[in-house]
Amino acid sequence: MGLVVVKVGGSAGINYEALAKDAAALWKSGQKLLLLHGGSSETNQIAEALGHPPQFLTHPGGMTSRLTDRRTLEIFEMVYCGLVNKRLVELLQRQGVNAVGLSGLDGRILEGRRKDAVKYVENGKIKIHRGDFTGSVERVNQGLLQTLLDSGYLPVLTPPAVSYEGEAINTDGDTAAAKVATVFQAEALLLLSNVPGLLAHFPDESSLIREIPASRVGAPEYMGVAQGRMKKKVLGAVEAVQGGVGRVIFGDARGEEPISTALKGSGTVVH
């Protein structure tokens, strides 16, 4: 069985207990897995509680990203690398799987270039924001991850990544997962969230798009209906299928056996 890369989002409603139980059952059956996770919902709540509420930038292409100053980065690390990462590791350990939780900063697992400036739209005008701690993953330390897998450990990864200058940088988890899956030429990349897949008429879950040809995944009829963070997932799918990943599945992380269910073809399948 080839490697399956699983990215689980950080929105409200994610069933982490079910995810860990399912991952453990698959792992014990011989299925190699590599997990990545988000934590956006809890980051927002804790940032509010700490008096540093989240701010988001809307970019010219319509996508949004978190404005990441140094204080935001510290809160981000606290939630992603601490609370959410160790919760998942603990849940896996309870299921008898020797999971190892690491950020992209550790061992330069996820490495990329910090952006000098970020373009955003405000009142219809394009502006430039400087001083952001954000960037995109360009390199993956495959050797370190392969060593862990070969030694029987299940890696549980999270942003931030690390810049070439050694700075922590906030990076998108979906496109990072696509990069990891591409480097490993994974059998499948699962992008699990709190919706059943790509919806033609969001938030109507009955409008689920069940299949997308790999050659068409970036087309307007799919990219155009993607709402919010789903746009990043579609971009990640484009990168993965173009990079040689067997298939990409947008699946639901709210129910029981979310990984197994997605691998059986539930959700939106790109192949």
PLY file of the C-alpha trace (Angstrom):
ply
format ascii 1.0
element vertex 271
property float x
property float y
property float z
element edge 270
property int vertex1
property int vertex2
end_header
0.00 0.00 0.00
1.29 3.44 -0.90
1.44 6.39 1.47
-1.75 8.35 2.17
-1.36 11.99 3.22
-4.26 13.27 5.32
-4.84 16.97 5.98
-7.58 17.69 8.51
-8.85 21.23 8.86
-9.23 23.27 12.00
-12.81 24.49 11.62
-15.60 23.86 14.11
-17.23 20.43 14.03
-14.18 18.28 13.29
-14.37 14.88 15.02
-10.75 14.43 16.09
-11.53 11.35 18.21
-13.05 9.53 15.24
-10.17 10.64 13.01
-7.58 9.25 15.44
-9.45 5.97 15.91
-9.77 5.51 12.14
-6.13 6.45 11.51
-5.02 3.95 14.16
-7.07 1.12 12.64
-5.63 1.81 9.19
-2.09 2.13 10.57
-2.34 -1.20 12.38
-3.57 -2.81 9.15
-0.34 -1.76 7.42
-1.50 1.46 5.76
1.22 4.11 5.97
-0.16 7.55 6.84
1.17 11.04 7.26
-1.14 13.53 8.99
-1.22 17.32 8.79
-3.69 19.52 10.64
-4.96 23.06 11.01
-6.42 24.92 13.97
-7.92 28.13 12.65
-11.13 28.10 14.69
-9.39 27.72 18.05
-6.68 30.18 17.05
-9.36 32.80 16.41
-11.02 32.15 19.78
-7.78 32.30 21.75
-6.55 35.37 19.88
-9.80 37.13 20.82
-9.42 36.05 24.47
-5.85 37.35 24.54
-6.91 40.76 23.23
-5.29 40.35 19.82
-8.27 39.51 17.55
-7.56 38.00 14.16
-7.39 40.13 11.06
-7.77 38.84 7.53
-6.65 40.21 4.18
-8.61 39.72 0.95
-6.27 39.32 -1.99
-6.84 40.42 -5.60
-7.74 36.84 -6.61
-10.52 36.70 -4.03
-8.80 34.48 -1.49
-8.26 35.52 2.11
-5.35 34.97 4.49
-4.57 35.69 8.10
-2.60 38.87 8.73
0.34 37.45 10.66
2.33 39.92 12.73
4.77 38.64 15.35
2.16 38.44 18.14
-0.29 36.61 15.87
2.49 34.17 14.92
3.13 33.44 18.61
-0.58 32.75 19.23
-0.67 30.64 16.08
2.28 28.55 17.30
0.74 28.17 20.76
-2.50 26.75 19.36
-1.25 24.77 16.36
2.00 23.38 17.78
0.69 23.03 21.33
-3.00 22.50 21.88
-4.15 20.98 18.57
-1.02 19.02 17.71
-0.66 17.42 21.13
-4.38 16.67 21.28
-4.08 14.62 18.09
-0.86 12.93 19.24
-2.47 12.01 22.55
-5.56 10.60 20.84
-3.36 8.45 18.59
-1.23 7.29 21.52
-4.42 6.21 23.31
-5.17 4.06 20.27
-1.75 2.40 20.48
-0.07 4.31 17.65
3.34 5.86 18.33
2.65 9.27 16.83
5.23 12.06 16.70
3.97 15.65 16.58
6.17 18.14 14.75
5.80 21.57 13.19
7.23 22.45 9.81
9.79 24.48 11.73
11.27 21.35 13.34
14.09 19.90 11.29
13.10 22.27 8.48
10.39 19.79 7.53
8.47 22.50 5.65
10.68 25.20 4.20
9.93 28.19 1.99
10.39 31.84 1.27
8.97 34.52 3.52
6.96 37.00 1.46
8.46 40.49 1.33
5.04 42.02 0.75
1.43 40.90 0.44
-1.08 42.49 -1.95
-4.60 42.95 -0.65
-7.79 44.76 -1.60
-9.37 47.46 0.57
-12.32 49.58 -0.58
-11.74 48.44 -4.15
-8.07 49.51 -4.15
-5.04 47.22 -4.25
-2.68 47.90 -1.37
0.55 46.35 -0.13
1.13 45.05 3.38
4.69 44.54 4.62
6.02 42.87 7.75
3.89 39.73 7.51
5.32 36.41 8.72
3.83 34.37 5.87
5.16 32.26 3.04
4.65 29.20 0.84
6.26 25.78 1.23
8.83 25.10 -1.47
10.84 22.26 0.08
9.99 19.22 2.21
12.51 17.35 4.36
11.48 13.99 2.97
14.48 12.23 4.51
13.46 13.06 8.07
9.82 12.10 7.48
10.83 8.85 5.74
13.10 7.97 8.67
10.18 8.38 11.07
7.87 6.28 8.87
10.50 3.55 8.42
11.00 3.47 12.20
7.29 2.90 12.85
6.30 6.43 13.87
3.24 8.22 12.51
4.17 11.87 11.82
1.58 14.49 12.78
2.59 17.77 11.15
1.40 21.34 11.51
2.39 24.81 10.30
4.32 27.03 10.76
6.99 26.39 8.16
10.49 27.86 8.30
11.94 30.48 5.97
15.35 30.08 4.35
16.60 32.63 6.91
15.32 30.50 9.79
12.16 32.48 10.66
8.86 30.83 11.49
6.30 31.61 8.78
2.58 31.02 8.69
1.73 28.91 5.66
-1.41 27.38 4.20
-1.89 23.83 5.43
-3.70 22.55 2.34
-1.04 23.60 -0.14
1.65 22.38 2.30
-0.08 18.98 2.39
-0.16 18.97 -1.42
3.59 19.62 -1.48
4.24 16.77 0.96
2.01 14.39 -1.03
3.77 15.37 -4.26
7.26 14.84 -2.84
6.28 11.36 -1.65
4.27 10.61 -4.83
1.50 9.58 -2.46
-1.23 7.14 -3.39
-3.80 9.67 -2.20
-4.14 13.10 -0.62
-7.20 13.58 1.60
-8.30 17.13 2.41
-10.83 16.70 5.22
-12.97 19.53 6.61
-16.41 20.31 8.04
-18.23 19.97 4.72
-18.78 16.79 2.64
-16.66 18.04 -0.27
-16.82 20.70 -2.97
-20.36 22.08 -3.13
-21.82 23.54 -6.32
-24.17 25.72 -4.25
-22.55 26.34 -0.87
-23.76 25.68 1.84
-26.28 23.25 0.30
-24.70 19.87 1.07
-27.00 18.14 -1.41
-25.11 19.99 -4.19
-21.96 17.90 -3.65
-19.78 17.56 -6.74
-18.72 13.91 -6.62
-16.02 13.76 -9.29
-13.68 16.17 -11.02
-11.34 15.13 -13.87
-7.78 16.01 -12.91
-7.39 18.04 -16.09
-10.37 20.21 -15.12
-9.88 20.75 -11.38
-8.71 24.36 -11.80
-11.47 25.24 -14.28
-13.93 28.08 -13.50
-16.87 25.71 -12.94
-14.98 24.22 -9.98
-12.72 27.03 -8.78
-15.60 29.47 -9.22
-17.91 27.66 -6.80
-15.25 27.10 -4.12
-16.04 29.25 -1.08
-13.60 30.57 1.52
-10.88 28.10 2.43
-12.14 25.62 -0.16
-10.36 27.75 -2.78
-7.02 26.84 -1.15
-8.02 23.18 -1.15
-8.78 23.30 -4.86
-5.41 24.97 -5.50
-3.76 22.24 -3.43
-5.56 19.59 -5.47
-4.33 21.18 -8.71
-0.74 21.11 -7.45
-1.02 17.52 -6.22
-2.57 15.94 -9.32
-0.22 17.84 -11.61
2.66 16.63 -9.44
1.80 12.96 -9.78
-0.34 12.19 -6.70
-2.70 9.29 -7.48
-5.92 11.01 -6.41
-7.15 13.85 -4.23
-10.32 13.62 -2.17
-12.18 16.46 -0.46
-13.86 14.64 2.42
-15.92 15.11 5.58
-14.17 15.04 8.97
-17.33 15.31 11.07
-18.43 11.67 11.14
-17.08 8.24 12.03
-14.21 6.70 10.04
-13.52 9.88 8.04
-10.30 8.59 6.44
-11.67 5.18 5.46
-14.88 6.74 4.15
-12.94 9.18 1.97
-10.67 6.43 0.66
-13.78 4.52 -0.43
-14.69 7.49 -2.64
-17.05 9.50 -0.46
-16.76 13.24 -1.02
-15.32 14.94 -4.09
-12.77 12.77 -5.88
-10.16 14.25 -8.22
-8.47 11.58 -10.31
0 1
1 2
2 3
3 4
4 5
5 6
6 7
7 8
8 9
9 10
10 11
11 12
12 13
13 14
14 15
15 16
16 17
17 18
18 19
19 20
20 21
21 22
22 23
23 24
24 25
25 26
26 27
27 28
28 29
29 30
30 31
31 32
32 33
33 34
34 35
35 36
36 37
37 38
38 39
39 40
40 41
41 42
42 43
43 44
44 45
45 46
46 47
47 48
48 49
49 50
50 51
51 52
52 53
53 54
54 55
55 56
56 57
57 58
58 59
59 60
60 61
61 62
62 63
63 64
64 65
65 66
66 67
67 68
68 69
69 70
70 71
71 72
72 73
73 74
74 75
75 76
76 77
77 78
78 79
79 80
80 81
81 82
82 83
83 84
84 85
85 86
86 87
87 88
88 89
89 90
90 91
91 92
92 93
93 94
94 95
95 96
96 97
97 98
98 99
99 100
100 101
101 102
102 103
103 104
104 105
105 106
106 107
107 108
108 109
109 110
110 111
111 112
112 113
113 114
114 115
115 116
116 117
117 118
118 119
119 120
120 121
121 122
122 123
123 124
124 125
125 126
126 127
127 128
128 129
129 130
130 131
131 132
132 133
133 134
134 135
135 136
136 137
137 138
138 139
139 140
140 141
141 142
142 143
143 144
144 145
145 146
146 147
147 148
148 149
149 150
150 151
151 152
152 153
153 154
154 155
155 156
156 157
157 158
158 159
159 160
160 161
161 162
162 163
163 164
164 165
165 166
166 167
167 168
168 169
169 170
170 171
171 172
172 173
173 174
174 175
175 176
176 177
177 178
178 179
179 180
180 181
181 182
182 183
183 184
184 185
185 186
186 187
187 188
188 189
189 190
190 191
191 192
192 193
193 194
194 195
195 196
196 197
197 198
198 199
199 200
200 201
201 202
202 203
203 204
204 205
205 206
206 207
207 208
208 209
209 210
210 211
211 212
212 213
213 214
214 215
215 216
216 217
217 218
218 219
219 220
220 221
221 222
222 223
223 224
224 225
225 226
226 227
227 228
228 229
229 230
230 231
231 232
232 233
233 234
234 235
235 236
236 237
237 238
238 239
239 240
240 241
241 242
242 243
243 244
244 245
245 246
246 247
247 248
248 249
249 250
250 251
251 252
252 253
253 254
254 255
255 256
256 257
257 258
258 259
259 260
260 261
261 262
262 263
263 264
264 265
265 266
266 267
267 268
268 269
269 270
